[in-house]
Amino acid sequence: MNLYTERLLLRPFKNTDAASLFDYASDKRVGPIAGWPAHTSVENSQEIIKTVLSDSLTFAVCFKEAPEVVIGSIGIILHTQEKLFLFMGKKDAEVGYWLGVPFWGQGIIPEAFTEIMRYAFEELKVEAIWCGYFDENEQSKKVQEKAGLRYVRTEMDIEVPLLNLKRTEHFSRITKEEWENISL
């Protein structure tokens, strides 16, 4: 399934995306601030497509004019899919995203996030969307604020297994009712 915005195509990842994924996911400024290590090879990116990015609610972020070039990713984790934090409700979801460095500051992820919220609230019948960001990730904090999410809580010493460390994570949320009020 594909989702569209004014500039973007949000589509499932394909095996042929490994090279363009590696181009941006190998930058050490991207993955570690989001909680995962930079990709080390095209083969590594291929394996991540198979094991992580193949979920039906994970989307490659592409420009409509260049649908074969992956510049980032955005995805939804439903509470029913896997155990999220205990403070999240059973009909809640968490959204995660990243974007290649050359595209930072262009409003791309806020645009994608807006469509993901629409899809989650209208199609998946989610009651609230949560999103987290680590202390050093000010860009992610700004994306969440632009999307209308409000800070709710901070959790200390969150395990980040892919990086083998602990971090402080801040959580923001928007309910369906709040989203409907700002979408009018």
Biotite code that builds the C-alpha atoms (Angstrom):
import biotite.structure as struc

atoms = struc.array([
    struc.Atom([0.000, 0.000, 0.000], chain_id="A", res_id=1, res_name="MET", atom_name="CA", element="C"),
    struc.Atom([1.211, 3.482, -0.867], chain_id="A", res_id=2, res_name="ASN", atom_name="CA", element="C"),
    struc.Atom([0.437, 6.780, 0.860], chain_id="A", res_id=3, res_name="LEU", atom_name="CA", element="C"),
    struc.Atom([0.853, 10.155, -0.821], chain_id="A", res_id=4, res_name="TYR", atom_name="CA", element="C"),
    struc.Atom([1.450, 13.744, 0.262], chain_id="A", res_id=5, res_name="THR", atom_name="CA", element="C"),
    struc.Atom([2.012, 16.848, -1.813], chain_id="A", res_id=6, res_name="GLU", atom_name="CA", element="C"),
    struc.Atom([5.676, 15.980, -2.448], chain_id="A", res_id=7, res_name="ARG", atom_name="CA", element="C"),
    struc.Atom([6.107, 12.461, -1.133], chain_id="A", res_id=8, res_name="LEU", atom_name="CA", element="C"),
    struc.Atom([5.403, 8.821, -1.794], chain_id="A", res_id=9, res_name="LEU", atom_name="CA", element="C"),
    struc.Atom([5.365, 6.590, 1.285], chain_id="A", res_id=10, res_name="LEU", atom_name="CA", element="C"),
    struc.Atom([5.651, 3.032, 0.038], chain_id="A", res_id=11, res_name="ARG", atom_name="CA", element="C"),
    struc.Atom([6.758, -0.424, 1.189], chain_id="A", res_id=12, res_name="PRO", atom_name="CA", element="C"),
    struc.Atom([10.455, -1.170, 1.058], chain_id="A", res_id=13, res_name="PHE", atom_name="CA", element="C"),
    struc.Atom([11.674, -3.376, -1.796], chain_id="A", res_id=14, res_name="LYS", atom_name="CA", element="C"),
    struc.Atom([14.777, -5.565, -2.045], chain_id="A", res_id=15, res_name="ASN", atom_name="CA", element="C"),
    struc.Atom([16.060, -3.225, -4.754], chain_id="A", res_id=16, res_name="THR", atom_name="CA", element="C"),
    struc.Atom([16.158, -0.334, -2.243], chain_id="A", res_id=17, res_name="ASP", atom_name="CA", element="C"),
    struc.Atom([19.348, -1.504, -0.514], chain_id="A", res_id=18, res_name="ALA", atom_name="CA", element="C"),
    struc.Atom([21.778, 0.765, -2.399], chain_id="A", res_id=19, res_name="ALA", atom_name="CA", element="C"),
    struc.Atom([19.774, 3.983, -1.955], chain_id="A", res_id=20, res_name="SER", atom_name="CA", element="C"),
    struc.Atom([18.992, 3.060, 1.659], chain_id="A", res_id=21, res_name="LEU", atom_name="CA", element="C"),
    struc.Atom([22.708, 2.597, 2.330], chain_id="A", res_id=22, res_name="PHE", atom_name="CA", element="C"),
    struc.Atom([23.492, 6.005, 0.794], chain_id="A", res_id=23, res_name="ASP", atom_name="CA", element="C"),
    struc.Atom([21.669, 7.767, 3.645], chain_id="A", res_id=24, res_name="TYR", atom_name="CA", element="C"),
    struc.Atom([21.520, 5.190, 6.471], chain_id="A", res_id=25, res_name="ALA", atom_name="CA", element="C"),
    struc.Atom([25.320, 4.844, 6.474], chain_id="A", res_id=26, res_name="SER", atom_name="CA", element="C"),
    struc.Atom([25.744, 8.437, 7.685], chain_id="A", res_id=27, res_name="ASP", atom_name="CA", element="C"),
    struc.Atom([26.732, 8.330, 11.362], chain_id="A", res_id=28, res_name="LYS", atom_name="CA", element="C"),
    struc.Atom([24.634, 11.457, 12.029], chain_id="A", res_id=29, res_name="ARG", atom_name="CA", element="C"),
    struc.Atom([21.406, 9.547, 11.298], chain_id="A", res_id=30, res_name="VAL", atom_name="CA", element="C"),
    struc.Atom([21.094, 6.155, 13.007], chain_id="A", res_id=31, res_name="GLY", atom_name="CA", element="C"),
    struc.Atom([22.789, 6.654, 16.361], chain_id="A", res_id=32, res_name="PRO", atom_name="CA", element="C"),
    struc.Atom([20.577, 9.627, 17.335], chain_id="A", res_id=33, res_name="ILE", atom_name="CA", element="C"),
    struc.Atom([17.567, 7.441, 16.502], chain_id="A", res_id=34, res_name="ALA", atom_name="CA", element="C"),
    struc.Atom([18.853, 4.387, 18.386], chain_id="A", res_id=35, res_name="GLY", atom_name="CA", element="C"),
    struc.Atom([20.443, 2.209, 15.687], chain_id="A", res_id=36, res_name="TRP", atom_name="CA", element="C"),
    struc.Atom([23.951, 1.890, 14.240], chain_id="A", res_id=37, res_name="PRO", atom_name="CA", element="C"),
    struc.Atom([24.868, 3.355, 10.878], chain_id="A", res_id=38, res_name="ALA", atom_name="CA", element="C"),
    struc.Atom([24.600, 0.822, 8.063], chain_id="A", res_id=39, res_name="HIS", atom_name="CA", element="C"),
    struc.Atom([27.983, -0.664, 7.166], chain_id="A", res_id=40, res_name="THR", atom_name="CA", element="C"),
    struc.Atom([27.387, -1.946, 3.621], chain_id="A", res_id=41, res_name="SER", atom_name="CA", element="C"),
    struc.Atom([24.759, -2.370, 0.926], chain_id="A", res_id=42, res_name="VAL", atom_name="CA", element="C"),
    struc.Atom([24.470, -5.979, 2.140], chain_id="A", res_id=43, res_name="GLU", atom_name="CA", element="C"),
    struc.Atom([23.818, -4.734, 5.672], chain_id="A", res_id=44, res_name="ASN", atom_name="CA", element="C"),
    struc.Atom([21.056, -2.466, 4.322], chain_id="A", res_id=45, res_name="SER", atom_name="CA", element="C"),
    struc.Atom([19.633, -5.439, 2.388], chain_id="A", res_id=46, res_name="GLN", atom_name="CA", element="C"),
    struc.Atom([19.472, -7.480, 5.593], chain_id="A", res_id=47, res_name="GLU", atom_name="CA", element="C"),
    struc.Atom([17.773, -4.610, 7.458], chain_id="A", res_id=48, res_name="ILE", atom_name="CA", element="C"),
    struc.Atom([15.161, -4.366, 4.711], chain_id="A", res_id=49, res_name="ILE", atom_name="CA", element="C"),
    struc.Atom([14.420, -8.080, 5.183], chain_id="A", res_id=50, res_name="LYS", atom_name="CA", element="C"),
    struc.Atom([14.424, -8.158, 8.986], chain_id="A", res_id=51, res_name="THR", atom_name="CA", element="C"),
    struc.Atom([13.212, -4.710, 10.085], chain_id="A", res_id=52, res_name="VAL", atom_name="CA", element="C"),
    struc.Atom([11.827, -2.593, 7.263], chain_id="A", res_id=53, res_name="LEU", atom_name="CA", element="C"),
    struc.Atom([9.616, -5.225, 5.632], chain_id="A", res_id=54, res_name="SER", atom_name="CA", element="C"),
    struc.Atom([6.778, -4.703, 8.125], chain_id="A", res_id=55, res_name="ASP", atom_name="CA", element="C"),
    struc.Atom([3.534, -3.687, 6.424], chain_id="A", res_id=56, res_name="SER", atom_name="CA", element="C"),
    struc.Atom([3.324, -0.474, 8.479], chain_id="A", res_id=57, res_name="LEU", atom_name="CA", element="C"),
    struc.Atom([6.874, 0.655, 7.685], chain_id="A", res_id=58, res_name="THR", atom_name="CA", element="C"),
    struc.Atom([7.223, 2.967, 4.710], chain_id="A", res_id=59, res_name="PHE", atom_name="CA", element="C"),
    struc.Atom([10.122, 4.109, 2.566], chain_id="A", res_id=60, res_name="ALA", atom_name="CA", element="C"),
    struc.Atom([10.058, 7.899, 2.222], chain_id="A", res_id=61, res_name="VAL", atom_name="CA", element="C"),
    struc.Atom([10.601, 8.932, -1.414], chain_id="A", res_id=62, res_name="CYS", atom_name="CA", element="C"),
    struc.Atom([9.897, 11.974, -3.521], chain_id="A", res_id=63, res_name="PHE", atom_name="CA", element="C"),
    struc.Atom([7.034, 11.377, -5.974], chain_id="A", res_id=64, res_name="LYS", atom_name="CA", element="C"),
    struc.Atom([9.365, 12.367, -8.845], chain_id="A", res_id=65, res_name="GLU", atom_name="CA", element="C"),
    struc.Atom([11.969, 9.770, -7.768], chain_id="A", res_id=66, res_name="ALA", atom_name="CA", element="C"),
    struc.Atom([10.054, 6.831, -6.293], chain_id="A", res_id=67, res_name="PRO", atom_name="CA", element="C"),
    struc.Atom([13.055, 4.516, -6.611], chain_id="A", res_id=68, res_name="GLU", atom_name="CA", element="C"),
    struc.Atom([15.263, 6.604, -4.267], chain_id="A", res_id=69, res_name="VAL", atom_name="CA", element="C"),
    struc.Atom([14.735, 6.038, -0.543], chain_id="A", res_id=70, res_name="VAL", atom_name="CA", element="C"),
    struc.Atom([15.595, 9.154, 1.483], chain_id="A", res_id=71, res_name="ILE", atom_name="CA", element="C"),
    struc.Atom([14.208, 7.998, 4.828], chain_id="A", res_id=72, res_name="GLY", atom_name="CA", element="C"),
    struc.Atom([11.688, 5.836, 6.594], chain_id="A", res_id=73, res_name="SER", atom_name="CA", element="C"),
    struc.Atom([8.580, 6.256, 8.730], chain_id="A", res_id=74, res_name="ILE", atom_name="CA", element="C"),
    struc.Atom([6.603, 3.541, 10.437], chain_id="A", res_id=75, res_name="GLY", atom_name="CA", element="C"),
    struc.Atom([3.821, 2.727, 12.847], chain_id="A", res_id=76, res_name="ILE", atom_name="CA", element="C"),
    struc.Atom([4.047, 0.149, 15.618], chain_id="A", res_id=77, res_name="ILE", atom_name="CA", element="C"),
    struc.Atom([0.630, -0.841, 16.904], chain_id="A", res_id=78, res_name="LEU", atom_name="CA", element="C"),
    struc.Atom([0.400, -1.770, 20.563], chain_id="A", res_id=79, res_name="HIS", atom_name="CA", element="C"),
    struc.Atom([-1.129, -5.065, 19.433], chain_id="A", res_id=80, res_name="THR", atom_name="CA", element="C"),
    struc.Atom([1.943, -5.879, 17.285], chain_id="A", res_id=81, res_name="GLN", atom_name="CA", element="C"),
    struc.Atom([4.500, -5.807, 20.051], chain_id="A", res_id=82, res_name="GLU", atom_name="CA", element="C"),
    struc.Atom([4.795, -4.730, 23.640], chain_id="A", res_id=83, res_name="LYS", atom_name="CA", element="C"),
    struc.Atom([5.306, -1.008, 23.829], chain_id="A", res_id=84, res_name="LEU", atom_name="CA", element="C"),
    struc.Atom([5.786, 0.953, 27.009], chain_id="A", res_id=85, res_name="PHE", atom_name="CA", element="C"),
    struc.Atom([3.301, 0.153, 29.768], chain_id="A", res_id=86, res_name="LEU", atom_name="CA", element="C"),
    struc.Atom([2.022, 3.733, 29.878], chain_id="A", res_id=87, res_name="PHE", atom_name="CA", element="C"),
    struc.Atom([0.648, 3.408, 26.339], chain_id="A", res_id=88, res_name="MET", atom_name="CA", element="C"),
    struc.Atom([-2.930, 2.272, 25.825], chain_id="A", res_id=89, res_name="GLY", atom_name="CA", element="C"),
    struc.Atom([-4.012, -0.882, 24.016], chain_id="A", res_id=90, res_name="LYS", atom_name="CA", element="C"),
    struc.Atom([-5.326, 1.106, 21.028], chain_id="A", res_id=91, res_name="LYS", atom_name="CA", element="C"),
    struc.Atom([-2.281, 3.380, 20.860], chain_id="A", res_id=92, res_name="ASP", atom_name="CA", element="C"),
    struc.Atom([0.574, 3.333, 18.364], chain_id="A", res_id=93, res_name="ALA", atom_name="CA", element="C"),
    struc.Atom([4.129, 4.583, 18.263], chain_id="A", res_id=94, res_name="GLU", atom_name="CA", element="C"),
    struc.Atom([5.624, 6.311, 15.227], chain_id="A", res_id=95, res_name="VAL", atom_name="CA", element="C"),
    struc.Atom([9.307, 6.218, 14.361], chain_id="A", res_id=96, res_name="GLY", atom_name="CA", element="C"),
    struc.Atom([11.147, 7.923, 11.529], chain_id="A", res_id=97, res_name="TYR", atom_name="CA", element="C"),
    struc.Atom([14.486, 9.010, 10.149], chain_id="A", res_id=98, res_name="TRP", atom_name="CA", element="C"),
    struc.Atom([15.639, 11.073, 7.175], chain_id="A", res_id=99, res_name="LEU", atom_name="CA", element="C"),
    struc.Atom([18.874, 11.364, 5.215], chain_id="A", res_id=100, res_name="GLY", atom_name="CA", element="C"),
    struc.Atom([21.002, 14.371, 6.199], chain_id="A", res_id=101, res_name="VAL", atom_name="CA", element="C"),
    struc.Atom([20.815, 16.192, 2.816], chain_id="A", res_id=102, res_name="PRO", atom_name="CA", element="C"),
    struc.Atom([17.037, 16.496, 3.305], chain_id="A", res_id=103, res_name="PHE", atom_name="CA", element="C"),
    struc.Atom([17.001, 17.838, 6.875], chain_id="A", res_id=104, res_name="TRP", atom_name="CA", element="C"),
    struc.Atom([15.249, 21.156, 7.405], chain_id="A", res_id=105, res_name="GLY", atom_name="CA", element="C"),
    struc.Atom([12.938, 20.869, 4.373], chain_id="A", res_id=106, res_name="GLN", atom_name="CA", element="C"),
    struc.Atom([9.767, 19.830, 6.202], chain_id="A", res_id=107, res_name="GLY", atom_name="CA", element="C"),
    struc.Atom([9.844, 16.324, 4.698], chain_id="A", res_id=108, res_name="ILE", atom_name="CA", element="C"),
    struc.Atom([9.320, 14.277, 7.856], chain_id="A", res_id=109, res_name="ILE", atom_name="CA", element="C"),
    struc.Atom([6.625, 16.633, 9.230], chain_id="A", res_id=110, res_name="PRO", atom_name="CA", element="C"),
    struc.Atom([4.828, 16.189, 5.888], chain_id="A", res_id=111, res_name="GLU", atom_name="CA", element="C"),
    struc.Atom([5.169, 12.400, 6.067], chain_id="A", res_id=112, res_name="ALA", atom_name="CA", element="C"),
    struc.Atom([4.167, 12.393, 9.748], chain_id="A", res_id=113, res_name="PHE", atom_name="CA", element="C"),
    struc.Atom([0.970, 14.304, 8.933], chain_id="A", res_id=114, res_name="THR", atom_name="CA", element="C"),
    struc.Atom([-0.058, 11.596, 6.457], chain_id="A", res_id=115, res_name="GLU", atom_name="CA", element="C"),
    struc.Atom([0.913, 8.798, 8.849], chain_id="A", res_id=116, res_name="ILE", atom_name="CA", element="C"),
    struc.Atom([-1.293, 10.364, 11.541], chain_id="A", res_id=117, res_name="MET", atom_name="CA", element="C"),
    struc.Atom([-4.208, 10.572, 9.112], chain_id="A", res_id=118, res_name="ARG", atom_name="CA", element="C"),
    struc.Atom([-3.745, 6.942, 8.148], chain_id="A", res_id=119, res_name="TYR", atom_name="CA", element="C"),
    struc.Atom([-3.352, 5.747, 11.752], chain_id="A", res_id=120, res_name="ALA", atom_name="CA", element="C"),
    struc.Atom([-6.357, 7.635, 13.094], chain_id="A", res_id=121, res_name="PHE", atom_name="CA", element="C"),
    struc.Atom([-8.744, 7.171, 10.144], chain_id="A", res_id=122, res_name="GLU", atom_name="CA", element="C"),
    struc.Atom([-7.797, 3.758, 8.758], chain_id="A", res_id=123, res_name="GLU", atom_name="CA", element="C"),
    struc.Atom([-6.225, 1.893, 11.687], chain_id="A", res_id=124, res_name="LEU", atom_name="CA", element="C"),
    struc.Atom([-8.591, 3.425, 14.292], chain_id="A", res_id=125, res_name="LYS", atom_name="CA", element="C"),
    struc.Atom([-5.730, 4.275, 16.660], chain_id="A", res_id=126, res_name="VAL", atom_name="CA", element="C"),
    struc.Atom([-6.742, 6.316, 19.721], chain_id="A", res_id=127, res_name="GLU", atom_name="CA", element="C"),
    struc.Atom([-3.376, 8.005, 20.374], chain_id="A", res_id=128, res_name="ALA", atom_name="CA", element="C"),
    struc.Atom([0.004, 8.288, 18.681], chain_id="A", res_id=129, res_name="ILE", atom_name="CA", element="C"),
    struc.Atom([3.181, 8.344, 20.736], chain_id="A", res_id=130, res_name="TRP", atom_name="CA", element="C"),
    struc.Atom([6.648, 9.275, 19.652], chain_id="A", res_id=131, res_name="CYS", atom_name="CA", element="C"),
    struc.Atom([9.927, 9.353, 21.543], chain_id="A", res_id=132, res_name="GLY", atom_name="CA", element="C"),
    struc.Atom([13.213, 11.174, 21.130], chain_id="A", res_id=133, res_name="TYR", atom_name="CA", element="C"),
    struc.Atom([16.518, 10.838, 22.923], chain_id="A", res_id=134, res_name="PHE", atom_name="CA", element="C"),
    struc.Atom([18.114, 13.784, 24.737], chain_id="A", res_id=135, res_name="ASP", atom_name="CA", element="C"),
    struc.Atom([20.467, 14.704, 21.900], chain_id="A", res_id=136, res_name="GLU", atom_name="CA", element="C"),
    struc.Atom([17.881, 14.531, 19.107], chain_id="A", res_id=137, res_name="ASN", atom_name="CA", element="C"),
    struc.Atom([16.494, 18.076, 18.918], chain_id="A", res_id=138, res_name="GLU", atom_name="CA", element="C"),
    struc.Atom([15.442, 17.598, 15.261], chain_id="A", res_id=139, res_name="GLN", atom_name="CA", element="C"),
    struc.Atom([13.059, 14.813, 16.268], chain_id="A", res_id=140, res_name="SER", atom_name="CA", element="C"),
    struc.Atom([11.643, 16.916, 19.096], chain_id="A", res_id=141, res_name="LYS", atom_name="CA", element="C"),
    struc.Atom([10.871, 19.694, 16.596], chain_id="A", res_id=142, res_name="LYS", atom_name="CA", element="C"),
    struc.Atom([9.175, 17.263, 14.179], chain_id="A", res_id=143, res_name="VAL", atom_name="CA", element="C"),
    struc.Atom([6.880, 16.061, 16.950], chain_id="A", res_id=144, res_name="GLN", atom_name="CA", element="C"),
    struc.Atom([6.001, 19.600, 18.025], chain_id="A", res_id=145, res_name="GLU", atom_name="CA", element="C"),
    struc.Atom([5.229, 20.604, 14.404], chain_id="A", res_id=146, res_name="LYS", atom_name="CA", element="C"),
    struc.Atom([2.941, 17.573, 14.107], chain_id="A", res_id=147, res_name="ALA", atom_name="CA", element="C"),
    struc.Atom([0.976, 18.666, 17.183], chain_id="A", res_id=148, res_name="GLY", atom_name="CA", element="C"),
    struc.Atom([2.296, 16.115, 19.672], chain_id="A", res_id=149, res_name="LEU", atom_name="CA", element="C"),
    struc.Atom([2.718, 17.319, 23.241], chain_id="A", res_id=150, res_name="ARG", atom_name="CA", element="C"),
    struc.Atom([5.371, 16.275, 25.730], chain_id="A", res_id=151, res_name="TYR", atom_name="CA", element="C"),
    struc.Atom([4.023, 13.758, 28.259], chain_id="A", res_id=152, res_name="VAL", atom_name="CA", element="C"),
    struc.Atom([6.897, 12.121, 30.133], chain_id="A", res_id=153, res_name="ARG", atom_name="CA", element="C"),
    struc.Atom([10.578, 11.281, 30.372], chain_id="A", res_id=154, res_name="THR", atom_name="CA", element="C"),
    struc.Atom([11.994, 7.822, 30.993], chain_id="A", res_id=155, res_name="GLU", atom_name="CA", element="C"),
    struc.Atom([15.558, 7.490, 32.286], chain_id="A", res_id=156, res_name="MET", atom_name="CA", element="C"),
    struc.Atom([17.958, 4.666, 31.458], chain_id="A", res_id=157, res_name="ASP", atom_name="CA", element="C"),
    struc.Atom([16.017, 3.295, 28.496], chain_id="A", res_id=158, res_name="ILE", atom_name="CA", element="C"),
    struc.Atom([17.841, 0.302, 27.010], chain_id="A", res_id=159, res_name="GLU", atom_name="CA", element="C"),
    struc.Atom([19.038, 0.915, 23.446], chain_id="A", res_id=160, res_name="VAL", atom_name="CA", element="C"),
    struc.Atom([20.049, -2.655, 22.570], chain_id="A", res_id=161, res_name="PRO", atom_name="CA", element="C"),
    struc.Atom([21.279, -1.971, 19.033], chain_id="A", res_id=162, res_name="LEU", atom_name="CA", element="C"),
    struc.Atom([23.824, 0.486, 20.438], chain_id="A", res_id=163, res_name="LEU", atom_name="CA", element="C"),
    struc.Atom([24.426, -1.420, 23.687], chain_id="A", res_id=164, res_name="ASN", atom_name="CA", element="C"),
    struc.Atom([23.785, 1.582, 25.941], chain_id="A", res_id=165, res_name="LEU", atom_name="CA", element="C"),
    struc.Atom([21.161, 3.383, 28.011], chain_id="A", res_id=166, res_name="LYS", atom_name="CA", element="C"),
    struc.Atom([19.677, 6.805, 27.260], chain_id="A", res_id=167, res_name="ARG", atom_name="CA", element="C"),
    struc.Atom([17.071, 9.242, 28.485], chain_id="A", res_id=168, res_name="THR", atom_name="CA", element="C"),
    struc.Atom([14.004, 9.272, 26.238], chain_id="A", res_id=169, res_name="GLU", atom_name="CA", element="C"),
    struc.Atom([11.265, 11.885, 26.134], chain_id="A", res_id=170, res_name="HIS", atom_name="CA", element="C"),
    struc.Atom([7.760, 10.919, 24.981], chain_id="A", res_id=171, res_name="PHE", atom_name="CA", element="C"),
    struc.Atom([5.155, 13.017, 23.228], chain_id="A", res_id=172, res_name="SER", atom_name="CA", element="C"),
    struc.Atom([1.583, 12.107, 22.332], chain_id="A", res_id=173, res_name="ARG", atom_name="CA", element="C"),
    struc.Atom([-1.392, 13.245, 20.333], chain_id="A", res_id=174, res_name="ILE", atom_name="CA", element="C"),
    struc.Atom([-4.867, 11.789, 20.770], chain_id="A", res_id=175, res_name="THR", atom_name="CA", element="C"),
    struc.Atom([-7.341, 11.317, 17.961], chain_id="A", res_id=176, res_name="LYS", atom_name="CA", element="C"),
    struc.Atom([-9.495, 14.104, 19.412], chain_id="A", res_id=177, res_name="GLU", atom_name="CA", element="C"),
    struc.Atom([-6.535, 16.505, 19.547], chain_id="A", res_id=178, res_name="GLU", atom_name="CA", element="C"),
    struc.Atom([-5.594, 15.575, 15.973], chain_id="A", res_id=179, res_name="TRP", atom_name="CA", element="C"),
    struc.Atom([-9.174, 16.168, 14.773], chain_id="A", res_id=180, res_name="GLU", atom_name="CA", element="C"),
    struc.Atom([-9.164, 19.625, 16.381], chain_id="A", res_id=181, res_name="ASN", atom_name="CA", element="C"),
    struc.Atom([-5.957, 20.700, 14.643], chain_id="A", res_id=182, res_name="ILE", atom_name="CA", element="C"),
    struc.Atom([-6.970, 19.064, 11.346], chain_id="A", res_id=183, res_name="SER", atom_name="CA", element="C"),
    struc.Atom([-10.157, 21.063, 10.944], chain_id="A", res_id=184, res_name="LEU", atom_name="CA", element="C"),
])
